[in-house]
Amino acid sequence: MKEQPIISRVLKKLLDFMEIWIPVVTFALMFLVFVVAIFFRYVLNHPLTWPYELSIILFIWTILFGAGYAKREDSHVVFSVVYDRMSPPTQRASRIVAELIVLFAFIIGFQASTSYILFWKTLKTPALRISFDIVFFPYIVFMLLMIGRSAYNLFFDIRSILRKGVRE
């Protein structure tokens, strides 16, 4: 059996870390912070401000990193009623059009989004004093993941046209 090149293995481990493990850890932390907030508010009758803020930050990180995994597994919401009735070449064409739209939208918005997020580095969250560029940094990673995954899917759909095959 042919062994994968080291670059492929490292990239897969990096993607797994970003798309699986970061969302798992941030979701677990978000749940823990939520329980702490409930305990302090209702048991000790001493509400805290930082759990709410941290849970929002962790939610942002969970969603944006987890969306990369959803894209990898093609598990986003789709309108399959129409798509499933299409012929395989029409399905391929609709996938190519959809991936092109996503790819160009993220490429066009990448520079402006990155600049805007970096602009926020001077401001900090009220309770924890975390810089807003750190809070929203996952959006940059999310955009890069979407660009990469869309380009990857587009490559295989175009290659299937050139080879006269259909990607399932």
Contacts in CASP RR format, 6 or more apart in sequence:
PFRMAT RR
TARGET T0000
AUTHOR 0000-0000-0000
METHOD contacts of the structure
MODEL  1
MKEQPIISRVLKKLLDFMEIWIPVVTFALMFLVFVVAIFFRYVLNHPLTW
PYELSIILFIWTILFGAGYAKREDSHVVFSVVYDRMSPPTQRASRIVAEL
IVLFAFIIGFQASTSYILFWKTLKTPALRISFDIVFFPYIVFMLLMIGRS
AYNLFFDIRSILRKGVRE
4 12 0 8 1.000
15 72 0 8 1.000
15 145 0 8 1.000
18 65 0 8 1.000
18 68 0 8 1.000
18 141 0 8 1.000
18 145 0 8 1.000
19 65 0 8 1.000
19 66 0 8 1.000
19 68 0 8 1.000
19 69 0 8 1.000
19 72 0 8 1.000
19 145 0 8 1.000
20 66 0 8 1.000
20 69 0 8 1.000
22 61 0 8 1.000
22 65 0 8 1.000
22 66 0 8 1.000
23 61 0 8 1.000
23 62 0 8 1.000
23 65 0 8 1.000
23 66 0 8 1.000
23 69 0 8 1.000
26 58 0 8 1.000
26 59 0 8 1.000
26 61 0 8 1.000
26 62 0 8 1.000
26 65 0 8 1.000
27 58 0 8 1.000
27 62 0 8 1.000
29 54 0 8 1.000
29 58 0 8 1.000
30 54 0 8 1.000
30 55 0 8 1.000
30 58 0 8 1.000
30 59 0 8 1.000
30 62 0 8 1.000
33 51 0 8 1.000
33 54 0 8 1.000
33 55 0 8 1.000
33 58 0 8 1.000
34 51 0 8 1.000
34 55 0 8 1.000
36 48 0 8 1.000
36 51 0 8 1.000
37 47 0 8 1.000
37 48 0 8 1.000
37 51 0 8 1.000
37 52 0 8 1.000
37 55 0 8 1.000
40 46 0 8 1.000
40 47 0 8 1.000
40 48 0 8 1.000
40 51 0 8 1.000
41 47 0 8 1.000
41 48 0 8 1.000
49 126 0 8 1.000
49 127 0 8 1.000
50 127 0 8 1.000
50 128 0 8 1.000
52 127 0 8 1.000
53 125 0 8 1.000
53 126 0 8 1.000
53 127 0 8 1.000
53 128 0 8 1.000
54 128 0 8 1.000
57 125 0 8 1.000
57 128 0 8 1.000
57 130 0 8 1.000
57 135 0 8 1.000
60 135 0 8 1.000
60 136 0 8 1.000
60 138 0 8 1.000
61 138 0 8 1.000
64 138 0 8 1.000
64 139 0 8 1.000
64 141 0 8 1.000
64 142 0 8 1.000
65 138 0 8 1.000
65 141 0 8 1.000
65 142 0 8 1.000
67 142 0 8 1.000
67 145 0 8 1.000
67 146 0 8 1.000
68 142 0 8 1.000
68 145 0 8 1.000
68 146 0 8 1.000
68 149 0 8 1.000
70 76 0 8 1.000
71 145 0 8 1.000
71 146 0 8 1.000
71 149 0 8 1.000
71 150 0 8 1.000
72 149 0 8 1.000
83 91 0 8 1.000
83 94 0 8 1.000
86 94 0 8 1.000
88 166 0 8 1.000
89 166 0 8 1.000
91 166 0 8 1.000
92 157 0 8 1.000
92 160 0 8 1.000
92 161 0 8 1.000
92 166 0 8 1.000
92 167 0 8 1.000
95 153 0 8 1.000
95 157 0 8 1.000
95 167 0 8 1.000
96 154 0 8 1.000
96 157 0 8 1.000
96 158 0 8 1.000
99 150 0 8 1.000
99 153 0 8 1.000
99 154 0 8 1.000
99 157 0 8 1.000
100 154 0 8 1.000
102 146 0 8 1.000
102 150 0 8 1.000
103 147 0 8 1.000
103 150 0 8 1.000
103 151 0 8 1.000
103 154 0 8 1.000
106 143 0 8 1.000
106 146 0 8 1.000
106 147 0 8 1.000
106 150 0 8 1.000
107 147 0 8 1.000
109 143 0 8 1.000
110 143 0 8 1.000
110 144 0 8 1.000
110 147 0 8 1.000
113 139 0 8 1.000
113 140 0 8 1.000
113 143 0 8 1.000
114 140 0 8 1.000
114 143 0 8 1.000
117 132 0 8 1.000
117 133 0 8 1.000
117 136 0 8 1.000
117 137 0 8 1.000
117 139 0 8 1.000
117 140 0 8 1.000
118 133 0 8 1.000
120 131 0 8 1.000
120 132 0 8 1.000
120 133 0 8 1.000
120 135 0 8 1.000
120 136 0 8 1.000
121 131 0 8 1.000
121 132 0 8 1.000
121 133 0 8 1.000
122 131 0 8 1.000
123 131 0 8 1.000
123 132 0 8 1.000
124 130 0 8 1.000
124 131 0 8 1.000
124 132 0 8 1.000
125 132 0 8 1.000
125 135 0 8 1.000
156 167 0 8 1.000
157 167 0 8 1.000
160 166 0 8 1.000
160 167 0 8 1.000
END
